[in-house]
Amino acid sequence: MSHNKVSFLRQGATAAFDNTLLELRLVNCSLASFQAELSMFNALTNSLDFSQTSVRYWPSALSSLTRLQYLDMSHNKVSFLRQGATAAFDNTLLELRLVNCSLASFQAELSMFNALTLLDLSDNAIKDIPTGSLNAVATTLTSFKLVRGNLAYLPATLTDLKALQLLDLSDNAIKDIPAGSLKAVAATLTSFKLVRGNLAYLPAALTDLKALQEVDLSENPMVSTNNDVLGVGSSPLLANSAHTLRTLRLASCGLVAVPRALLGLDALQELDLSDNGIVTLNNYQFDSMVNLEKLYLRGNPISTVPYKTFSGLTSLSMLDMSGGRLTYAPSSALGEMPALSQLDLSKNRISVLLDNTFPKSPSLTTVDLSYNTITNISDMAFQGATALQTLKMNDCSLTSIPRSLRLAYGLRSVYLDNNPIPCNCQSMGWIKTWKLSAGLIPHLFGQCFNGASLSIDLYISTMLGGCDVPIGR
């Protein structure tokens, strides 16, 4: 009955299924109080979702739900849990969500649960979790979230949780997580997130973790070490999870170099280093990441890519280097990735496309070169790009359609929006010959520069036939 304007349940309204209903959702139903009629349910053993209902206090009627397993009271104005409020289901409740409930502190009543596997207290101004508060669920709690809280440090009581698999403390002003503080969950923690914290570098506590699969520390004010900048030495921070870590996000962290702690991560499938200050990439920078599939380097002022930078990335299918300072397409380096299918070089400073810009790229199907001021394109630029299907060259200051497109035999779509390309026989006459020799040519999307309502594709299909083009031109 979620997302309705039901504000009241009359007596007897639920009588027909009081003994059979297992799950009930009354999300965003304008209920200002917990309805007495809900106390009549005898079989509600599974789930009650009472979020977004404007309730201002913990409903005493919940005391009748003695077999409840899943409870969501999020986005209400419950600011206090009275003693004994959860007694009816202290031993049965498995998941509890109290997101955005105006809680100013960790409620003592939450210490009474014995079977919780998930606890989400996000969007509450909680400053600390008293020592011992989670002892009763130390061996059952697998997921804990306190996103957008008011924490300045890692609560000591979290070190008692021995079964924890997911820990999300994002949007808290935590400055450090010392070595040893997560030792209790070294063999269980698979996902750790602290986005928009106050970390100065990768926390030392990562050293102990042996089962990590996902780490997200984006948007922390980190400072690269001297070894990172010089590209020397190694770091043990992620060594124990080198064979388990699959996703690592360090976007917008102020890093000026790729951390040495990333060496040896041979299970990694996705790496996000976007929007940092990385200027230089080294040869063999990622060579241990043989399983890496997605690499995000967008928004870094990278100007040079040595030809062996991507050596070893035999599984990489997506590379994003948009928003950098490249003045050329790093052809030699791109040829080191046989599985590469998507390449984004948009918003760089590329001005020229040389012969064989995309060599040894048998899987490359999509390339984005948009928002580069490209003034010179070799007639052989796309030679060898036989798998290319989609090419984006929007806002590239092109004054004509590149003739080199003829060599990308599998090309299906070319996007040329916002380029000053005139639609006339002088500019596009050669395309008539291309069509005659190839039979089918790709769709060329974009507007004619000299025709506000005429698209390039429409001009080619309806007006190009009238052009008198010398044979062989």
N, C-alpha and C positions, 0 to 999 in steps of 0.2 A: 504493500500500500504506500510505497515511498513516493515523495515528491507530489503530494496532494495537499489539500487544504483542510484535511480532517483535524479538527481541534478538540474533539470530544468523542468518547466511546460510551454509549448508553448502557445501562445495566442489562445484562443478558445478551448483548450484541454478539458475543463470541461463544455462546453456550453450545452451539451445534458442533464445535470442534475443540472444546476445552480439553478433551481427553485424547486428542489425536494429533494436534498441531506440534510439529517438531521445530520449525524455524519461523521467525517472524521478523519482518523488516518494516519499520515505520520511519524511514529517513525523511527529514525535511517535511514534516506533516503539521506544522503549526501547533503542535501540542505544547502547552505551557507547563504541564505537569504530567507525572506518570499516572496513567489512568488506572483506577481501581479495578476495572474489568480485566486488566492484564494479569491480575493476581489469581484469576480463575483457572489459568492453564495448569494442567497437571502433567502433561507429557512434553512440555517445552524443554527437551533435554539437549538440544543442539545449539541454536543460535538466536540471539536477540540483538538487533541493530536498532538503537534508539538515538542515533546521531542526528545532529542538526535539528533539534526539536525545541530549542529554547528553554530546556529544563534548567532550573537554577539551584536545585539541591539533589542530593542522592536519594532516589525514591525508596522509601521504606518498604514499598510493595515488592521490591525485588527479593525480599526475604522468603517469599513463597516459592522461588525458583530454585529448588534444592538440587537440581541435576544439570544446571546450566554449564555449558562448556565454552561458548564463544559469546563475548559481550562487547559491544561497541557503543560507547557513550560520548563519542567525539563531538567537537564543535557545539558544545553546550556551555553553560555558565556555572557548572558545578565546581566550586572552589574549595570544598572541604568534604572529607569522608569521615562520618562519625564512627565512633568505636562500635564494632559489631556489624557495620553496614553490609559487609560481604560474607558474614559468617555462614549463610545458607549454602554458598558454593565455594568456600575456601578450598575444599578438597576435590572439587570437580572441574573448576574453571581452567581451561587450557590457554585461551587467548583473551587478552584484555587491551582495548584501545581507548585511551583517554586523551586523544589529541585535541589541543586547543580548548582546554576546559577551565582556564583561569586559575589553575593550581599554582600557588606561589611557593610551594615547598613539597617535598616528597612526603606523601601521606603515610602515617604509621600503619594504617589499616592495610596498606599494600603488602606489608610484611607477613600477613596472615596466610597468604596463598601458599599451597604446598605442591601444586601440580602445573603451574604456569609454564608454557613453552614459549609464549610471545607476550611481550609487554611494550606498548608504544605510548610514551608520555611526551611526544613531540609538541612543540608550540605551547609550552608552559614555562613560566619563569622560574624554573627549578635551579637553584644554585649549587645544591649538594645532595648526595644520597648518603644518609647516615651509615656508618660502619655496621655491618651485620644485617642491614635491612633486607637483603636478598638471600640470606642464608638458607631459608626454607626452600628456595627454588634453585639452589646452587647446582643441583644435578639434573634439573629438568629444563631450565630456561635456555632456549636455543637462539632466541632473537630478542634483542633489546635496542630500542630506538629512543633517543632523546634529542631530536633535531630542533634547532632554533630554541634552545633552552638558555640558561644563564650560567653555564659552567665555565670556570676559569682553569680547571685542572681535571684530570681523570679521577673520578670518585674511587676511593680505595676499595669500596665494597665490590666493585666490578671485578676485582682481582680474585674474588672468591668463586666466581661462576666457572664451573668446570665443564659445562656442556655447551657453552655459547658458540654459535656458528656465525651469527650476523650481529655486528655492532656498528650502529650508525649514530655518531655524535656530531654530525655536520651543523654548521652555523652556531658553534659555541666558541668562545675566545680561549680555547685550550692552547697553551704555548708549547707544551712538551709532554711526551709520554715516555717516561724513563725506561731504561732497559730493565727487564724483569717484571714490569708491571702487568704484562699479559701472559706471564709464564703458565698460569693455570689453564689457559685455553690454547696452549701452543699446538696441541694435536687436534683441536676441534674447530677453531675459528677459520672460516673460509671467506668471509666478506667483512672488510673493514673500511668504513667511510668517515672521513672528517673533512668535508668540503667547507671552504670559507671559515677556517679556523685561524689560529695565529701561530702556526708552526714555522720555525725558522729553517727547518730542513726535514728530511725523512726521519721520523722518530726512531730512537734507538730500540724501542720495544719491538719493532719489526724483526729484529735479529732472532728472537726466540720462536717465532711462528713458523710452523712446519706444514700447514695444510692450506695456506692462503690460496684462494682462487681469484679474488677480486679485491683491488685496493683503489680507492678514490680519495686523493688528497689535493684535489684541484683548488685553486684560489686561496692558497696559503702564501704568506710573504717569505718565501724561501730565499736563501743565499747559496749560490753554488760554491763548492769547496775548491781549493787550489788544484787538487788532483782532477776534479771534474773539468776545470778550465784547461789544464795542461794535457788532459787525456792520458794520465799515467796512473799506475797503481790500481788497486781494486778495493772494493768495499764489501763487508760481510752482511750488510743490512738486510738483504733479501736472499742471501745464500741458502738458507734453510727452506725457502719456498720456491727455489729456482725451478723445480720440476713439477710444481703444482699451479703456480700463478698464471692465470689466463688473461686477465684484464687489469691494466694499470693505467690510471688517469692522473696526470700531473699537469693539467692545463692551467694557464694563468697563474703560475707560481713565481714568476720573476727569475726563472733559471736562465743563465747565460750559456750553459753547456749541458749536454746530456749527462746525467748522473752516472758515475762509475758503478753504482750499485745495480745498474741494469745489466751489467755484464753477466752472461751465463744463464739468462732466463729462457731456457729452451722450450718451455711449455706455453710461453706467452702467445696469445692470439690477437690481442688488441692493445695498442699503445697510443695514448693521447698525450702529446707534448705541445698542444696548441697554445698560441698566444703567450709565449714566453719571450725571452730576449736572446735566443740561440742564434748566433751569427755564423758559426762555422760547424760543419760536419766533417768527421774524420773518415779516412778509409777504414773499412771493416767495422764501422760504428755499431752495426746491429748483427754481426755475422753469427752470433750464437742463437739468434731468434729464428730457428728454422721452421717453426710453426706459426710465425706471425702472419696474420691475414689482413689486418687493417693498421695503417700507420698514419697518424694525424700530426702534421708539422705546420699547419696553417698558422698565419699570424706571427711567424718568427722572421726576423730580418736576415734571413739566409741569402747570401749572394753567391756563394760558391759551393758546388757539390763535387767533390773528388770522384773519379770514375769508379772507385771500389767502395764507395760509401754504402751501397745497398747489397754488397756481395754477401751471399749466404741466405738471402731472403727468398728462398725458392717457393714459399707458399703465399707470399704477399699478393693479394688481389686488389687492394685499394690503397692508394697513396694520395694524401692531400697535402700539397705544398702551396696552397693559395695564400695570398696576402703577404708574400715575402718580397725580396729585393733581387730576384733572379733577373738577369738581363738576357738570358738565353735558356733554351730548354736543355737540361743536362742529359743529352742523348746517350753518352757512353754509360753513365750510371744507371739510366733507365733500362738498358739492355741486360742488366744483371738479374732481372726479376722475370722469369719465364711465365709466371702465373698472373702477372699484373693485368687486370681487366678495366680498372677505373683509375684515371689520373686527373687530378685537379691542379692546374698551374695558373688559375685565374688570379687577377689582382696582383700581378708581379710587375716587372719592368721590362718584359720581353719585347724586343723590337725587331728581331729577325728570326726566321725559321730556315735553317740551313738544309742541305741535302741530307736525306735519311734521318730526319729528326727523331723518329721512333723506330730504331733498328732492333732486331731480335726481340720483338714484342708480339709473339704469336697469339697471345690471349687478349691483347688490348682492344676493348670494344668501345670505350667511352673516354673522350678527352675534352677537358674544359680549358680553353685559353682566353676566356672572356676578360674584359677590362685590362688588356695589355695594349699598348700603342705599337702595333706591329706594322712596320713600314716596309719590310723587305721579306718576301716569301719566295724561296727557291722553287722552281718548277718541279724539283725532285724532292720536295720537303716530305711528302707523304709516301714516298717509295718504300715498300716493305711493310707498310701498315695495312696488311691484307685483312686483318680481323676487325678493323675499325668500323663501327656502325653509327656512332653518334659523335658529332664534333660540334662544340659550342665555341663560337667566336663573336659573341655579342660585345658591343662597345670596344672594338679593336681599331677604330679609325681606318678601316679598310675602305678603299675607293673602288675596288673591283673584287670580283669573286676569284679566289686563288685557283689558277689553272692546275696546280699540283693535286687538287682534289681528284683528278682523273685517275690517279695512281692508287687511290684507296678504293679498291674494287668492291669491297663489301659495304661501303658507306651507304646508309639509309636516310640519315637526317643531319642537316647542317643548319645551325642556328646563327643568324647574322643580324640580329636586331640592333638598331641604333648604330649602324655604320653608314657613312655617306656614299652608298653605292647607287649610281644612276641606272635606271632600267632603259637601255637603248641598245641599238644594234652595235654601236662602237664598243660598248662595255661588255656586252653579253653575247655578241654574235658567235663567239667560239663555242658557246654551249650547244648551239645547233649541231655543230660537227660532232661534239661529244655525244649528244643523244643519238645521232645517226650511227656512230661506231659502237656505242655501248648498249643501245637499245633502251635500257633503263638507267636513269641517274637518280641520285638521292633527292629528297625533298629539300628545298632551300628556303628556310623560313626567315622572314624579315620584311621590312617595308622598303619599297623603292624610294630613293632619296628625292627623286623628282616627281613623285606621285604620292600624295598624302594618303590616299585610300587604296593604292595598288600594291599588292604584295609581290615579292620577287617570284614566288612559286606560281602565282596567277599569271604574271607577265610571261614566264617561260612557257606555260602550258597553252596560253591563248594568243600571244602576240609575237613570240620569237620566230614563228614560222614565216613571218613576212620579211625577215632580215635576209639580205642577199650576202651570203658569206662565201668567199672563194674556197674551193675544195682544197682540203689539206691544211687550212688555216687553223 
